């Protein structure tokens, strides 16, 4: 489950590539969607940093210039597809 740190974000889920079914795991070459319900106006650009949180060390997966971004739609949803590459997890 994604950690929601921005007060403008109501909830966040990882879903399948079509943003229909919530998923709990994914692997290299999987196409997943970060699906976020927001309080932002349509057309607002939001950026997401992906980090792996585990008991050993938190890994920066997609941060800084490598982040993911999306425009909020008319219903307040921001969603971005991501094909997980081997370089994302090594």
PDB file of N, CA, C and O in Angstrom, chain B, residues numbered from 101:
ATOM      1  N   UNK B 101       0.843  -1.173   0.000  1.00  0.00           N
ATOM      2  CA  UNK B 101       0.000   0.000   0.000  1.00  0.00           C
ATOM      3  C   UNK B 101       0.889   1.237   0.000  1.00  0.00           C
ATOM      4  O   UNK B 101       1.779   1.350   0.843  1.00  0.00           O
ATOM      5  N   UNK B 102       0.670   2.157  -0.917  1.00  0.00           N
ATOM      6  CA  UNK B 102       1.460   3.395  -0.943  1.00  0.00           C
ATOM      7  C   UNK B 102       1.210   4.233   0.308  1.00  0.00           C
ATOM      8  O   UNK B 102       0.097   4.279   0.830  1.00  0.00           O
ATOM      9  N   UNK B 103       2.251   4.884   0.769  1.00  0.00           N
ATOM     10  CA  UNK B 103       2.140   5.784   1.912  1.00  0.00           C
ATOM     11  C   UNK B 103       1.769   7.161   1.389  1.00  0.00           C
ATOM     12  O   UNK B 103       2.443   7.701   0.512  1.00  0.00           O
ATOM     13  N   UNK B 104       0.707   7.723   1.921  1.00  0.00           N
ATOM     14  CA  UNK B 104       0.216   9.030   1.490  1.00  0.00           C
ATOM     15  C   UNK B 104       0.787  10.094   2.422  1.00  0.00           C
ATOM     16  O   UNK B 104       0.466  10.115   3.610  1.00  0.00           O
ATOM     17  N   UNK B 105       1.642  10.988   1.884  1.00  0.00           N
ATOM     18  CA  UNK B 105       2.285  12.010   2.710  1.00  0.00           C
ATOM     19  C   UNK B 105       1.811  13.423   2.405  1.00  0.00           C
ATOM     20  O   UNK B 105       2.143  14.339   3.157  1.00  0.00           O
ATOM     21  N   UNK B 106       1.063  13.637   1.356  1.00  0.00           N
ATOM     22  CA  UNK B 106       0.613  14.965   0.984  1.00  0.00           C
ATOM     23  C   UNK B 106      -0.830  15.152   1.444  1.00  0.00           C
ATOM     24  O   UNK B 106      -1.670  14.305   1.139  1.00  0.00           O
ATOM     25  N   UNK B 107      -1.151  16.227   2.163  1.00  0.00           N
ATOM     26  CA  UNK B 107      -2.523  16.416   2.628  1.00  0.00           C
ATOM     27  C   UNK B 107      -3.534  16.573   1.494  1.00  0.00           C
ATOM     28  O   UNK B 107      -4.737  16.448   1.723  1.00  0.00           O
ATOM     29  N   UNK B 108      -3.070  16.842   0.286  1.00  0.00           N
ATOM     30  CA  UNK B 108      -3.973  16.924  -0.863  1.00  0.00           C
ATOM     31  C   UNK B 108      -4.324  15.567  -1.441  1.00  0.00           C
ATOM     32  O   UNK B 108      -5.187  15.464  -2.313  1.00  0.00           O
ATOM     33  N   UNK B 109      -3.657  14.521  -0.958  1.00  0.00           N
ATOM     34  CA  UNK B 109      -3.939  13.156  -1.415  1.00  0.00           C
ATOM     35  C   UNK B 109      -4.842  12.480  -0.382  1.00  0.00           C
ATOM     36  O   UNK B 109      -4.514  12.450   0.804  1.00  0.00           O
ATOM     37  N   UNK B 110      -5.967  11.944  -0.823  1.00  0.00           N
ATOM     38  CA  UNK B 110      -6.888  11.253   0.078  1.00  0.00           C
ATOM     39  C   UNK B 110      -6.504   9.799   0.263  1.00  0.00           C
ATOM     40  O   UNK B 110      -6.523   9.286   1.381  1.00  0.00           O
ATOM     41  N   UNK B 111      -6.159   9.137  -0.820  1.00  0.00           N
ATOM     42  CA  UNK B 111      -5.786   7.725  -0.754  1.00  0.00           C
ATOM     43  C   UNK B 111      -4.966   7.375  -1.986  1.00  0.00           C
ATOM     44  O   UNK B 111      -5.011   8.065  -3.005  1.00  0.00           O
ATOM     45  N   UNK B 112      -4.222   6.291  -1.865  1.00  0.00           N
ATOM     46  CA  UNK B 112      -3.395   5.830  -2.976  1.00  0.00           C
ATOM     47  C   UNK B 112      -3.433   4.312  -3.012  1.00  0.00           C
ATOM     48  O   UNK B 112      -3.446   3.649  -1.975  1.00  0.00           O
ATOM     49  N   UNK B 113      -3.451   3.776  -4.226  1.00  0.00           N
ATOM     50  CA  UNK B 113      -3.466   2.325  -4.410  1.00  0.00           C
ATOM     51  C   UNK B 113      -2.588   1.965  -5.598  1.00  0.00           C
ATOM     52  O   UNK B 113      -2.452   2.740  -6.545  1.00  0.00           O
ATOM     53  N   UNK B 114      -1.998   0.780  -5.535  1.00  0.00           N
ATOM     54  CA  UNK B 114      -1.385   0.181  -6.716  1.00  0.00           C
ATOM     55  C   UNK B 114      -2.456  -0.651  -7.384  1.00  0.00           C
ATOM     56  O   UNK B 114      -3.120  -1.461  -6.738  1.00  0.00           O
ATOM     57  N   UNK B 115      -2.624  -0.451  -8.687  1.00  0.00           N
ATOM     58  CA  UNK B 115      -3.621  -1.220  -9.445  1.00  0.00           C
ATOM     59  C   UNK B 115      -2.957  -1.834 -10.668  1.00  0.00           C
ATOM     60  O   UNK B 115      -1.804  -1.542 -10.986  1.00  0.00           O
ATOM     61  N   UNK B 116      -3.715  -2.693 -11.345  1.00  0.00           N
ATOM     62  CA  UNK B 116      -3.214  -3.296 -12.583  1.00  0.00           C
ATOM     63  C   UNK B 116      -3.079  -2.228 -13.661  1.00  0.00           C
ATOM     64  O   UNK B 116      -3.453  -1.075 -13.449  1.00  0.00           O
ATOM     65  N   UNK B 117      -2.550  -2.608 -14.807  1.00  0.00           N
ATOM     66  CA  UNK B 117      -2.262  -1.624 -15.865  1.00  0.00           C
ATOM     67  C   UNK B 117      -3.492  -0.866 -16.333  1.00  0.00           C
ATOM     68  O   UNK B 117      -3.370   0.254 -16.830  1.00  0.00           O
ATOM     69  N   UNK B 118      -4.687  -1.457 -16.184  1.00  0.00           N
ATOM     70  CA  UNK B 118      -5.920  -0.799 -16.599  1.00  0.00           C
ATOM     71  C   UNK B 118      -6.565   0.004 -15.468  1.00  0.00           C
ATOM     72  O   UNK B 118      -7.635   0.586 -15.646  1.00  0.00           O
ATOM     73  N   UNK B 119      -5.907   0.033 -14.303  1.00  0.00           N
ATOM     74  CA  UNK B 119      -6.394   0.757 -13.121  1.00  0.00           C
ATOM     75  C   UNK B 119      -7.757   0.256 -12.657  1.00  0.00           C
ATOM     76  O   UNK B 119      -8.582   1.032 -12.174  1.00  0.00           O
ATOM     77  N   UNK B 120      -7.987  -1.060 -12.809  1.00  0.00           N
ATOM     78  CA  UNK B 120      -9.258  -1.649 -12.409  1.00  0.00           C
ATOM     79  C   UNK B 120      -9.127  -2.404 -11.088  1.00  0.00           C
ATOM     80  O   UNK B 120      -9.880  -2.152 -10.147  1.00  0.00           O
ATOM     81  N   UNK B 121      -8.175  -3.326 -11.018  1.00  0.00           N
ATOM     82  CA  UNK B 121      -8.037  -4.189  -9.849  1.00  0.00           C
ATOM     83  C   UNK B 121      -6.839  -3.786  -9.001  1.00  0.00           C
ATOM     84  O   UNK B 121      -5.744  -3.575  -9.523  1.00  0.00           O
ATOM     85  N   UNK B 122      -7.051  -3.679  -7.687  1.00  0.00           N
ATOM     86  CA  UNK B 122      -5.956  -3.386  -6.778  1.00  0.00           C
ATOM     87  C   UNK B 122      -5.008  -4.584  -6.735  1.00  0.00           C
ATOM     88  O   UNK B 122      -5.444  -5.735  -6.770  1.00  0.00           O
ATOM     89  N   UNK B 123      -3.698  -4.297  -6.659  1.00  0.00           N
ATOM     90  CA  UNK B 123      -2.698  -5.358  -6.592  1.00  0.00           C
ATOM     91  C   UNK B 123      -1.871  -5.196  -5.315  1.00  0.00           C
ATOM     92  O   UNK B 123      -1.787  -4.107  -4.749  1.00  0.00           O
ATOM     93  N   UNK B 124      -1.268  -6.291  -4.879  1.00  0.00           N
ATOM     94  CA  UNK B 124      -0.457  -6.238  -3.664  1.00  0.00           C
ATOM     95  C   UNK B 124       1.007  -6.557  -3.926  1.00  0.00           C
ATOM     96  O   UNK B 124       1.843  -6.427  -3.032  1.00  0.00           O
ATOM     97  N   UNK B 125       1.322  -6.977  -5.155  1.00  0.00           N
ATOM     98  CA  UNK B 125       2.718  -7.241  -5.503  1.00  0.00           C
ATOM     99  C   UNK B 125       2.891  -7.092  -7.011  1.00  0.00           C
ATOM    100  O   UNK B 125       1.933  -7.150  -7.782  1.00  0.00           O
ATOM    101  N   UNK B 126       4.144  -6.900  -7.399  1.00  0.00           N
ATOM    102  CA  UNK B 126       4.471  -6.778  -8.826  1.00  0.00           C
ATOM    103  C   UNK B 126       5.929  -7.162  -9.004  1.00  0.00           C
ATOM    104  O   UNK B 126       6.699  -7.197  -8.044  1.00  0.00           O
ATOM    105  N   UNK B 127       6.298  -7.449 -10.245  1.00  0.00           N
ATOM    106  CA  UNK B 127       7.653  -7.885 -10.573  1.00  0.00           C
ATOM    107  C   UNK B 127       8.189  -7.094 -11.754  1.00  0.00           C
ATOM    108  O   UNK B 127       7.472  -6.311 -12.377  1.00  0.00           O
ATOM    109  N   UNK B 128       9.449  -7.310 -12.047  1.00  0.00           N
ATOM    110  CA  UNK B 128      10.077  -6.680 -13.215  1.00  0.00           C
ATOM    111  C   UNK B 128       9.258  -7.003 -14.458  1.00  0.00           C
ATOM    112  O   UNK B 128       8.791  -8.130 -14.625  1.00  0.00           O
ATOM    113  N   UNK B 129       9.086  -6.024 -15.321  1.00  0.00           N
ATOM    114  CA  UNK B 129       8.330  -6.063 -16.565  1.00  0.00           C
ATOM    115  C   UNK B 129       6.810  -5.988 -16.373  1.00  0.00           C
ATOM    116  O   UNK B 129       6.067  -6.001 -17.354  1.00  0.00           O
ATOM    117  N   UNK B 130       6.342  -5.911 -15.125  1.00  0.00           N
ATOM    118  CA  UNK B 130       4.907  -5.719 -14.900  1.00  0.00           C
ATOM    119  C   UNK B 130       4.546  -4.268 -15.173  1.00  0.00           C
ATOM    120  O   UNK B 130       5.328  -3.358 -14.894  1.00  0.00           O
ATOM    121  N   UNK B 131       3.366  -4.065 -15.715  1.00  0.00           N
ATOM    122  CA  UNK B 131       2.823  -2.735 -15.961  1.00  0.00           C
ATOM    123  C   UNK B 131       1.793  -2.472 -14.871  1.00  0.00           C
ATOM    124  O   UNK B 131       0.756  -3.134 -14.824  1.00  0.00           O
ATOM    125  N   UNK B 132       2.072  -1.515 -13.999  1.00  0.00           N
ATOM    126  CA  UNK B 132       1.194  -1.214 -12.873  1.00  0.00           C
ATOM    127  C   UNK B 132       0.750   0.242 -12.945  1.00  0.00           C
ATOM    128  O   UNK B 132       1.327   1.043 -13.681  1.00  0.00           O
ATOM    129  N   UNK B 133      -0.278   0.574 -12.177  1.00  0.00           N
ATOM    130  CA  UNK B 133      -0.799   1.936 -12.134  1.00  0.00           C
ATOM    131  C   UNK B 133      -0.836   2.421 -10.698  1.00  0.00           C
ATOM    132  O   UNK B 133      -1.375   1.747  -9.820  1.00  0.00           O
ATOM    133  N   UNK B 134      -0.266   3.585 -10.462  1.00  0.00           N
ATOM    134  CA  UNK B 134      -0.429   4.259  -9.181  1.00  0.00           C
ATOM    135  C   UNK B 134      -1.684   5.113  -9.321  1.00  0.00           C
ATOM    136  O   UNK B 134      -1.748   5.999 -10.174  1.00  0.00           O
ATOM    137  N   UNK B 135      -2.670   4.846  -8.489  1.00  0.00           N
ATOM    138  CA  UNK B 135      -3.996   5.451  -8.577  1.00  0.00           C
ATOM    139  C   UNK B 135      -4.235   6.252  -7.295  1.00  0.00           C
ATOM    140  O   UNK B 135      -4.304   5.674  -6.210  1.00  0.00           O
ATOM    141  N   UNK B 136      -4.362   7.578  -7.412  1.00  0.00           N
ATOM    142  CA  UNK B 136      -4.437   8.438  -6.234  1.00  0.00           C
ATOM    143  C   UNK B 136      -5.672   9.330  -6.303  1.00  0.00           C
ATOM    144  O   UNK B 136      -5.897  10.025  -7.294  1.00  0.00           O
ATOM    145  N   UNK B 137      -6.467   9.299  -5.238  1.00  0.00           N
ATOM    146  CA  UNK B 137      -7.605  10.204  -5.108  1.00  0.00           C
ATOM    147  C   UNK B 137      -7.098  11.466  -4.430  1.00  0.00           C
ATOM    148  O   UNK B 137      -6.474  11.396  -3.372  1.00  0.00           O
ATOM    149  N   UNK B 138      -7.365  12.635  -5.041  1.00  0.00           N
ATOM    150  CA  UNK B 138      -6.815  13.889  -4.538  1.00  0.00           C
ATOM    151  C   UNK B 138      -7.909  14.924  -4.272  1.00  0.00           C
ATOM    152  O   UNK B 138      -9.076  14.731  -4.613  1.00  0.00           O
ATOM    153  N   UNK B 139      -7.495  16.015  -3.660  1.00  0.00           N
ATOM    154  CA  UNK B 139      -8.349  17.197  -3.481  1.00  0.00           C
ATOM    155  C   UNK B 139      -7.988  18.294  -4.479  1.00  0.00           C
ATOM    156  O   UNK B 139      -8.467  19.422  -4.360  1.00  0.00           O
ATOM    157  N   UNK B 140      -7.152  17.973  -5.454  1.00  0.00           N
ATOM    158  CA  UNK B 140      -6.655  18.971  -6.385  1.00  0.00           C
ATOM    159  C   UNK B 140      -7.617  19.197  -7.546  1.00  0.00           C
ATOM    160  O   UNK B 140      -8.418  18.325  -7.882  1.00  0.00           O
ATOM    161  N   UNK B 141      -7.529  20.361  -8.143  1.00  0.00           N
ATOM    162  CA  UNK B 141      -8.345  20.708  -9.313  1.00  0.00           C
ATOM    163  C   UNK B 141      -7.867  19.958 -10.540  1.00  0.00           C
ATOM    164  O   UNK B 141      -6.702  19.575 -10.647  1.00  0.00           O
ATOM    165  N   UNK B 142      -8.795  19.757 -11.465  1.00  0.00           N
ATOM    166  CA  UNK B 142      -8.450  19.120 -12.734  1.00  0.00           C
ATOM    167  C   UNK B 142      -7.330  19.892 -13.410  1.00  0.00           C
ATOM    168  O   UNK B 142      -7.328  21.123 -13.418  1.00  0.00           O
ATOM    169  N   UNK B 143      -6.387  19.168 -13.970  1.00  0.00           N
ATOM    170  CA  UNK B 143      -5.274  19.781 -14.672  1.00  0.00           C
ATOM    171  C   UNK B 143      -4.058  20.052 -13.803  1.00  0.00           C
ATOM    172  O   UNK B 143      -3.014  20.459 -14.313  1.00  0.00           O
ATOM    173  N   UNK B 144      -4.178  19.830 -12.484  1.00  0.00           N
ATOM    174  CA  UNK B 144      -3.036  20.028 -11.596  1.00  0.00           C
ATOM    175  C   UNK B 144      -2.002  18.930 -11.844  1.00  0.00           C
ATOM    176  O   UNK B 144      -2.342  17.748 -11.892  1.00  0.00           O
ATOM    177  N   UNK B 145      -0.754  19.325 -12.000  1.00  0.00           N
ATOM    178  CA  UNK B 145       0.321  18.354 -12.183  1.00  0.00           C
ATOM    179  C   UNK B 145       0.800  17.892 -10.812  1.00  0.00           C
ATOM    180  O   UNK B 145       1.168  18.707  -9.967  1.00  0.00           O
ATOM    181  N   UNK B 146       0.791  16.577 -10.598  1.00  0.00           N
ATOM    182  CA  UNK B 146       1.308  16.011  -9.354  1.00  0.00           C
ATOM    183  C   UNK B 146       2.458  15.072  -9.683  1.00  0.00           C
ATOM    184  O   UNK B 146       2.456  14.411 -10.721  1.00  0.00           O
ATOM    185  N   UNK B 147       3.434  15.018  -8.793  1.00  0.00           N
ATOM    186  CA  UNK B 147       4.574  14.123  -8.985  1.00  0.00           C
ATOM    187  C   UNK B 147       4.625  13.124  -7.839  1.00  0.00           C
ATOM    188  O   UNK B 147       4.235  13.429  -6.712  1.00  0.00           O
ATOM    189  N   UNK B 148       5.105  11.946  -8.141  1.00  0.00           N
ATOM    190  CA  UNK B 148       5.178  10.865  -7.162  1.00  0.00           C
ATOM    191  C   UNK B 148       6.594  10.341  -7.102  1.00  0.00           C
ATOM    192  O   UNK B 148       7.226  10.100  -8.131  1.00  0.00           O
ATOM    193  N   UNK B 149       7.088  10.166  -5.889  1.00  0.00           N
ATOM    194  CA  UNK B 149       8.370   9.511  -5.691  1.00  0.00           C
ATOM    195  C   UNK B 149       8.091   8.110  -5.167  1.00  0.00           C
ATOM    196  O   UNK B 149       7.303   7.930  -4.239  1.00  0.00           O
ATOM    197  N   UNK B 150       8.734   7.133  -5.761  1.00  0.00           N
ATOM    198  CA  UNK B 150       8.544   5.740  -5.381  1.00  0.00           C
ATOM    199  C   UNK B 150       9.751   5.308  -4.558  1.00  0.00           C
ATOM    200  O   UNK B 150      10.897   5.404  -4.997  1.00  0.00           O
ATOM    201  N   UNK B 151       9.456   4.831  -3.352  1.00  0.00           N
ATOM    202  CA  UNK B 151      10.511   4.340  -2.460  1.00  0.00           C
ATOM    203  C   UNK B 151      10.080   2.986  -1.919  1.00  0.00           C
ATOM    204  O   UNK B 151       8.899   2.749  -1.665  1.00  0.00           O
ATOM    205  N   UNK B 152      11.052   2.107  -1.750  1.00  0.00           N
ATOM    206  CA  UNK B 152      10.769   0.816  -1.140  1.00  0.00           C
ATOM    207  C   UNK B 152      11.040   0.948   0.354  1.00  0.00           C
ATOM    208  O   UNK B 152      12.142   1.305   0.771  1.00  0.00           O
ATOM    209  N   UNK B 153      10.030   0.656   1.138  1.00  0.00           N
ATOM    210  CA  UNK B 153      10.180   0.733   2.594  1.00  0.00           C
ATOM    211  C   UNK B 153      10.274  -0.689   3.124  1.00  0.00           C
ATOM    212  O   UNK B 153       9.330  -1.472   3.012  1.00  0.00           O
ATOM    213  N   UNK B 154      11.413  -1.010   3.698  1.00  0.00           N
ATOM    214  CA  UNK B 154      11.577  -2.341   4.288  1.00  0.00           C
ATOM    215  C   UNK B 154      12.372  -2.246   5.576  1.00  0.00           C
ATOM    216  O   UNK B 154      12.804  -1.160   5.964  1.00  0.00           O
ATOM    217  N   UNK B 155      12.566  -3.368   6.238  1.00  0.00           N
ATOM    218  CA  UNK B 155      13.206  -3.369   7.553  1.00  0.00           C
ATOM    219  C   UNK B 155      14.712  -3.124   7.503  1.00  0.00           C
ATOM    220  O   UNK B 155      15.306  -2.760   8.518  1.00  0.00           O
ATOM    221  N   UNK B 156      15.339  -3.317   6.344  1.00  0.00           N
ATOM    222  CA  UNK B 156      16.787  -3.158   6.233  1.00  0.00           C
ATOM    223  C   UNK B 156      17.166  -1.725   5.890  1.00  0.00           C
ATOM    224  O   UNK B 156      17.912  -1.077   6.624  1.00  0.00           O
ATOM    225  N   UNK B 157      16.652  -1.242   4.785  1.00  0.00           N
ATOM    226  CA  UNK B 157      17.001   0.085   4.298  1.00  0.00           C
ATOM    227  C   UNK B 157      15.935   0.529   3.309  1.00  0.00           C
ATOM    228  O   UNK B 157      15.454  -0.277   2.513  1.00  0.00           O
ATOM    229  N   UNK B 158      15.563   1.796   3.352  1.00  0.00           N
ATOM    230  CA  UNK B 158      14.600   2.317   2.385  1.00  0.00           C
ATOM    231  C   UNK B 158      15.336   2.644   1.090  1.00  0.00           C
ATOM    232  O   UNK B 158      16.314   3.392   1.098  1.00  0.00           O
ATOM    233  N   UNK B 159      14.867   2.085  -0.016  1.00  0.00           N
ATOM    234  CA  UNK B 159      15.518   2.276  -1.305  1.00  0.00           C
ATOM    235  C   UNK B 159      14.774   3.309  -2.134  1.00  0.00           C
ATOM    236  O   UNK B 159      13.546   3.281  -2.216  1.00  0.00           O
ATOM    237  N   UNK B 160      15.514   4.217  -2.744  1.00  0.00           N
ATOM    238  CA  UNK B 160      14.940   5.194  -3.670  1.00  0.00           C
ATOM    239  C   UNK B 160      14.792   4.533  -5.032  1.00  0.00           C
ATOM    240  O   UNK B 160      15.787   4.234  -5.693  1.00  0.00           O
ATOM    241  N   UNK B 161      13.551   4.304  -5.452  1.00  0.00           N
ATOM    242  CA  UNK B 161      13.281   3.621  -6.714  1.00  0.00           C
ATOM    243  C   UNK B 161      13.105   4.635  -7.844  1.00  0.00           C
ATOM    244  O   UNK B 161      13.829   4.585  -8.838  1.00  0.00           O
ATOM    245  N   UNK B 162      12.161   5.542  -7.699  1.00  0.00           N
ATOM    246  CA  UNK B 162      11.905   6.604  -8.683  1.00  0.00           C
ATOM    247  C   UNK B 162      11.773   7.919  -7.931  1.00  0.00           C
ATOM    248  O   UNK B 162      10.684   8.274  -7.481  1.00  0.00           O
ATOM    249  N   UNK B 163      12.879   8.642  -7.794  1.00  0.00           N
ATOM    250  CA  UNK B 163      12.883   9.911  -7.063  1.00  0.00           C
ATOM    251  C   UNK B 163      13.590  10.982  -7.881  1.00  0.00           C
ATOM    252  O   UNK B 163      14.267  10.679  -8.864  1.00  0.00           O
ATOM    253  N   UNK B 164      13.428  12.230  -7.472  1.00  0.00           N
ATOM    254  CA  UNK B 164      14.087  13.336  -8.167  1.00  0.00           C
ATOM    255  C   UNK B 164      13.690  13.394  -9.633  1.00  0.00           C
ATOM    256  O   UNK B 164      12.504  13.349  -9.960  1.00  0.00           O
ATOM    257  N   UNK B 165      14.670  13.492 -10.511  1.00  0.00           N
ATOM    258  CA  UNK B 165      14.417  13.577 -11.953  1.00  0.00           C
ATOM    259  C   UNK B 165      13.795  12.296 -12.502  1.00  0.00           C
ATOM    260  O   UNK B 165      13.276  12.294 -13.618  1.00  0.00           O
ATOM    261  N   UNK B 166      13.837  11.215 -11.740  1.00  0.00           N
ATOM    262  CA  UNK B 166      13.288   9.925 -12.164  1.00  0.00           C
ATOM    263  C   UNK B 166      11.861   9.694 -11.662  1.00  0.00           C
ATOM    264  O   UNK B 166      11.326   8.597 -11.824  1.00  0.00           O
ATOM    265  N   UNK B 167      11.235  10.712 -11.055  1.00  0.00           N
ATOM    266  CA  UNK B 167       9.913  10.512 -10.471  1.00  0.00           C
ATOM    267  C   UNK B 167       8.860  10.268 -11.553  1.00  0.00           C
ATOM    268  O   UNK B 167       9.142  10.364 -12.747  1.00  0.00           O
ATOM    269  N   UNK B 168       7.660   9.956 -11.117  1.00  0.00           N
ATOM    270  CA  UNK B 168       6.523   9.767 -12.025  1.00  0.00           C
ATOM    271  C   UNK B 168       5.586  10.953 -11.851  1.00  0.00           C
ATOM    272  O   UNK B 168       5.484  11.499 -10.753  1.00  0.00           O
ATOM    273  N   UNK B 169       4.903  11.361 -12.911  1.00  0.00           N
ATOM    274  CA  UNK B 169       3.992  12.494 -12.788  1.00  0.00           C
ATOM    275  C   UNK B 169       2.716  12.250 -13.578  1.00  0.00           C
ATOM    276  O   UNK B 169       2.679  11.434 -14.499  1.00  0.00           O
ATOM    277  N   UNK B 170       1.673  12.976 -13.198  1.00  0.00           N
ATOM    278  CA  UNK B 170       0.366  12.818 -13.826  1.00  0.00           C
ATOM    279  C   UNK B 170      -0.434  14.098 -13.640  1.00  0.00           C
ATOM    280  O   UNK B 170      -0.189  14.862 -12.707  1.00  0.00           O
ATOM    281  N   UNK B 171      -1.375  14.324 -14.517  1.00  0.00           N
ATOM    282  CA  UNK B 171      -2.336  15.411 -14.350  1.00  0.00           C
ATOM    283  C   UNK B 171      -3.577  14.866 -13.659  1.00  0.00           C
ATOM    284  O   UNK B 171      -4.016  13.754 -13.953  1.00  0.00           O
ATOM    285  N   UNK B 172      -4.140  15.640 -12.748  1.00  0.00           N
ATOM    286  CA  UNK B 172      -5.378  15.267 -12.077  1.00  0.00           C
ATOM    287  C   UNK B 172      -6.521  15.397 -13.081  1.00  0.00           C
ATOM    288  O   UNK B 172      -6.596  16.375 -13.824  1.00  0.00           O
ATOM    289  N   UNK B 173      -7.416  14.395 -13.096  1.00  0.00           N
ATOM    290  CA  UNK B 173      -8.549  14.453 -14.029  1.00  0.00           C
ATOM    291  C   UNK B 173      -9.728  15.195 -13.387  1.00  0.00           C
ATOM    292  O   UNK B 173      -9.612  15.703 -12.272  1.00  0.00           O
ATOM    293  N   UNK B 174     -10.850  15.255 -14.087  1.00  0.00           N
ATOM    294  CA  UNK B 174     -12.005  16.035 -13.621  1.00  0.00           C
ATOM    295  C   UNK B 174     -12.669  15.452 -12.379  1.00  0.00           C
ATOM    296  O   UNK B 174     -13.475  16.130 -11.742  1.00  0.00           O
ATOM    297  N   UNK B 175     -12.352  14.215 -12.022  1.00  0.00           N
ATOM    298  CA  UNK B 175     -12.920  13.599 -10.815  1.00  0.00           C
ATOM    299  C   UNK B 175     -11.946  13.635  -9.638  1.00  0.00           C
ATOM    300  O   UNK B 175     -12.235  13.081  -8.577  1.00  0.00           O
ATOM    301  N   UNK B 176     -10.794  14.283  -9.819  1.00  0.00           N
ATOM    302  CA  UNK B 176      -9.813  14.371  -8.744  1.00  0.00           C
ATOM    303  C   UNK B 176      -8.839  13.209  -8.689  1.00  0.00           C
ATOM    304  O   UNK B 176      -8.082  13.073  -7.727  1.00  0.00           O
ATOM    305  N   UNK B 177      -8.854  12.375  -9.709  1.00  0.00           N
ATOM    306  CA  UNK B 177      -7.973  11.206  -9.751  1.00  0.00           C
ATOM    307  C   UNK B 177      -6.701  11.535 -10.532  1.00  0.00           C
ATOM    308  O   UNK B 177      -6.745  12.129 -11.610  1.00  0.00           O
ATOM    309  N   UNK B 178      -5.578  11.136  -9.961  1.00  0.00           N
ATOM    310  CA  UNK B 178      -4.295  11.192 -10.672  1.00  0.00           C
ATOM    311  C   UNK B 178      -3.818   9.749 -10.780  1.00  0.00           C
ATOM    312  O   UNK B 178      -3.737   9.038  -9.779  1.00  0.00           O
ATOM    313  N   UNK B 179      -3.508   9.326 -11.985  1.00  0.00           N
ATOM    314  CA  UNK B 179      -3.014   7.960 -12.142  1.00  0.00           C
ATOM    315  C   UNK B 179      -1.888   7.950 -13.157  1.00  0.00           C
ATOM    316  O   UNK B 179      -1.900   8.680 -14.148  1.00  0.00           O
ATOM    317  N   UNK B 180      -0.932   7.112 -12.882  1.00  0.00           N
ATOM    318  CA  UNK B 180       0.228   7.021 -13.765  1.00  0.00           C
ATOM    319  C   UNK B 180       0.612   5.555 -13.925  1.00  0.00           C
ATOM    320  O   UNK B 180       0.714   4.811 -12.949  1.00  0.00           O
ATOM    321  N   UNK B 181       0.823   5.159 -15.174  1.00  0.00           N
ATOM    322  CA  UNK B 181       1.285   3.795 -15.462  1.00  0.00           C
ATOM    323  C   UNK B 181       2.801   3.750 -15.346  1.00  0.00           C
ATOM    324  O   UNK B 181       3.497   4.724 -15.633  1.00  0.00           O
ATOM    325  N   UNK B 182       3.289   2.600 -14.920  1.00  0.00           N
ATOM    326  CA  UNK B 182       4.724   2.394 -14.734  1.00  0.00           C
ATOM    327  C   UNK B 182       5.054   0.957 -15.083  1.00  0.00           C
ATOM    328  O   UNK B 182       4.516   0.031 -14.477  1.00  0.00           O
ATOM    329  N   UNK B 183       5.921   0.764 -16.040  1.00  0.00           N
ATOM    330  CA  UNK B 183       6.444  -0.564 -16.346  1.00  0.00           C
ATOM    331  C   UNK B 183       7.726  -0.720 -15.532  1.00  0.00           C
ATOM    332  O   UNK B 183       8.697   0.006 -15.745  1.00  0.00           O
ATOM    333  N   UNK B 184       7.721  -1.657 -14.613  1.00  0.00           N
ATOM    334  CA  UNK B 184       8.853  -1.837 -13.710  1.00  0.00           C
ATOM    335  C   UNK B 184      10.026  -2.434 -14.484  1.00  0.00           C
ATOM    336  O   UNK B 184       9.918  -3.501 -15.088  1.00  0.00           O
ATOM    337  N   UNK B 185      11.124  -1.729 -14.450  1.00  0.00           N
ATOM    338  CA  UNK B 185      12.343  -2.141 -15.142  1.00  0.00           C
ATOM    339  C   UNK B 185      13.319  -2.717 -14.125  1.00  0.00           C
ATOM    340  O   UNK B 185      13.268  -2.371 -12.945  1.00  0.00           O
ATOM    341  N   UNK B 186      14.201  -3.590 -14.578  1.00  0.00           N
ATOM    342  CA  UNK B 186      15.194  -4.189 -13.676  1.00  0.00           C
ATOM    343  C   UNK B 186      16.035  -3.117 -12.988  1.00  0.00           C
ATOM    344  O   UNK B 186      16.431  -3.287 -11.835  1.00  0.00           O
ATOM    345  N   UNK B 187      16.308  -2.019 -13.684  1.00  0.00           N
ATOM    346  CA  UNK B 187      17.111  -0.952 -13.077  1.00  0.00           C
ATOM    347  C   UNK B 187      16.370  -0.260 -11.935  1.00  0.00           C
ATOM    348  O   UNK B 187      16.996   0.395 -11.102  1.00  0.00           O
ATOM    349  N   UNK B 188      15.036  -0.399 -11.888  1.00  0.00           N
ATOM    350  CA  UNK B 188      14.264   0.198 -10.812  1.00  0.00           C
ATOM    351  C   UNK B 188      14.469  -0.510  -9.473  1.00  0.00           C
ATOM    352  O   UNK B 188      14.258   0.081  -8.414  1.00  0.00           O
ATOM    353  N   UNK B 189      14.877  -1.766  -9.523  1.00  0.00           N
ATOM    354  CA  UNK B 189      14.977  -2.533  -8.283  1.00  0.00           C
ATOM    355  C   UNK B 189      16.366  -3.073  -7.983  1.00  0.00           C
ATOM    356  O   UNK B 189      16.538  -3.864  -7.055  1.00  0.00           O
ATOM    357  N   UNK B 190      17.349  -2.657  -8.751  1.00  0.00           N
ATOM    358  CA  UNK B 190      18.709  -3.117  -8.472  1.00  0.00           C
ATOM    359  C   UNK B 190      19.557  -1.997  -7.906  1.00  0.00           C
ATOM    360  O   UNK B 190      20.734  -2.203  -7.611  1.00  0.00           O
TER     361      UNK B 190
END
